[in-house]
Amino acid sequence: MAIDYEKLLDLQIPDTQQTYTHKDSILYALSLGYASDPLDARQLPLVYEAELHAVPTMGVVLAHPGYWPRTMNTGLDWVRIVHAEQGLTLHKPLPAEAQVIGKSRVVDIIDKGADKGALITYERRILERSSGDLLCTITQTMLARGDGGFGGPQRSVAPPPSVPERPADHWVDLPSLPSMALLYRLNGDWNPLHADPEVARKAGFERPILHGLATWGIAGRAIMQAVCDFDGSRIASIFGRFTAPAYPGETFRTEIWVDGSTLAFRVRAVERDVIVINNGRVELRA
């Protein structure tokens, strides 16, 4: 069944509600390897309830609507969809625990042609339920590989942010545990692709792959370490483009370029020498 352009743009994705506690904030941080050095006092507030601060990239797992391309009447070939880009804008620092509402909508669809698929971007706004304050806005672009050529707009895509050609100002190597995907999925993404070797092989991978958002979160951790002194309130926004699958147990090298309050970054899986996230951009608060 082909995409109905107007119907997909008007899709009413149900609002989602979530109550998260300090345990959820601590779990998210630990799943990304924060506080691997138990003597680094700078990281303790991200994993210890006494004076807990939420990791800023946690915004992407809050009040998630589930895999709506599969569960709703979208006309999409959901099996062939891959995660292409991820963005997060933080309007204020995330509270360590809160009751939140997620409001999702499709904001853009680009027809790349029958042999190239379609780009679908959707937005999720996270609001604090009691005050109505907007905490963060998440943007996610999916490449629907089996859904191009449906007759929708074929306008060109804006080029992603580029990384400088000069050597990076900082680079951070962060190893990951072989069990990292099994831990990260407790944040709410239960896709068996990240746990079951048989499912992974059927999807064309040698073994379960790491969640894209886990790799993206590792990049955020590297930026927190190299530039922000683990002060998450300094991060105003973060964007990255997924370029290759990553595997639990790999070492991830985040290269960072600083241009005032703007950072460029990319992430490399060291053992395979493969760039897994490229065209990264972070905006810092003063």
C-alpha positions, -999 to 999 in steps of 0.1 A, spaced: 0 0 0 15 34 -11 18 64 11 -11 88 11 7 121 15 -21 142 30 -33 114 52 2 108 67 7 145 73 -26 147 91 -20 115 111 -33 119 146 -6 102 167 -21 99 202 -5 119 230 15 99 255 19 104 292 48 92 314 57 95 350 94 91 354 113 90 387 149 94 399 154 56 391 146 62 354 171 91 353 198 71 370 191 41 347 194 62 316 228 76 327 241 42 337 230 27 304 253 51 286 282 44 309 282 76 330 301 72 363 323 44 349 350 61 370 334 59 405 359 85 418 350 112 393 329 135 415 317 155 385 296 126 373 281 116 406 251 141 404 240 122 372 237 88 389 232 96 426 198 106 440 212 130 467 215 159 442 204 143 410 205 160 376 190 144 345 213 138 316 202 162 288 200 136 261 174 117 281 148 139 265 147 115 235 133 86 255 106 105 273 68 99 266 77 80 234 46 72 212 59 37 203 66 25 168 36 42 152 47 34 116 38 -2 125 10 2 150 -11 28 131 -27 28 96 2 46 78 6 27 46 43 25 54 65 -6 47 77 -3 83 101 -33 81 123 -13 58 124 19 78 158 30 92 166 58 116 183 86 96 187 117 118 180 127 154 177 162 169 169 175 204 162 210 215 162 216 253 141 246 262 151 242 299 171 217 319 152 184 323 140 177 358 153 145 374 117 133 378 84 146 365 51 138 349 52 146 312 31 146 281 44 138 246 27 154 216 38 139 183 31 149 147 45 143 112 60 175 100 76 167 66 76 140 39 99 140 10 96 116 -19 132 107 -30 120 84 -58 109 48 -62 145 35 -59 155 58 -30 126 58 -6 110 86 13 122 108 42 97 113 70 103 137 98 82 138 129 83 160 160 76 152 196 71 180 221 76 171 258 56 192 283 55 190 320 20 180 329 15 201 360 28 234 346 24 229 309 60 241 304 77 229 272 108 210 283 122 198 250 114 192 213 126 160 196 129 157 158 135 124 142 139 117 105 132 82 91 143 68 57 114 47 45 133 27 20 103 9 5 80 39 2 95 62 -25 78 71 -57 44 77 -42 39 110 -60 48 133 -31 70 164 -31 105 156 -45 122 188 -33 158 187 -24 169 180 11 188 207 30 225 197 34 234 186 69 259 205 90 295 197 80 325 189 101 357 210 96 386 195 77 411 206 103 421 182 132 395 180 160 399 202 191 389 173 213 385 136 210 371 112 235 373 74 234 345 57 253 344 18 255 310 1 257 300 -31 274 290 -61 253 257 -61 272 251 -24 266 221 -29 242 204 -52 267 208 -25 294 198 5 271 166 -12 260 153 -8 296 148 29 287 118 18 266 130 5 232 122 -32 233 130 -39 196 144 -75 196 169 -64 170 190 -52 199 187 -84 219 179 -115 199 208 -129 177 183 -147 154 163 -116 147 195 -96 141 207 -122 115 174 -122 97 177 -84 95 212 -88 79 234 -82 109 260 -105 123 247 -100 158 224 -76 178 231 -40 170 232 -11 194 203 14 195 210 44 174 199 66 203 224 48 225 253 57 202 239 92 200 237 94 238 274 83 240 283 112 218 264 134 242 284 119 271 317 126 253 306 162 247 296 165 284 330 153 294 352 172 269 334 206 268 308 209 295 325 196 326 294 173 329 271 203 333 241 193 312 225 227 315 250 240 290 236 220 261 208 238 243 205 214 213 221 184 197 218 169 162 234 139 145 230 118 113 233 80 116 256 67 89 263 30 99 251 5 125 271 2 158 276 -29 179 277 -33 217 312 -38 230 328 -14 205 349 17 214 334 49 202 356 79 194 338 112 194 358 139 176 347 175 185 354 208 169 347 240 188 336 273 172 324 295 200 291 282 213 287 258 183 303 224 183 306 200 154 312 163 160 313 128 146 315 93 161 337 65 149 336 28 159 373 25 165 378 -13 160 361 -12 126 372 23 117 337 31 106 319 65 112 285 57 128 273 92 134 283 122 112 274 158 106 268 163 144 260 198 157 256 211 193 246 245 204 258 256 239 243 280 263 266 307 277 
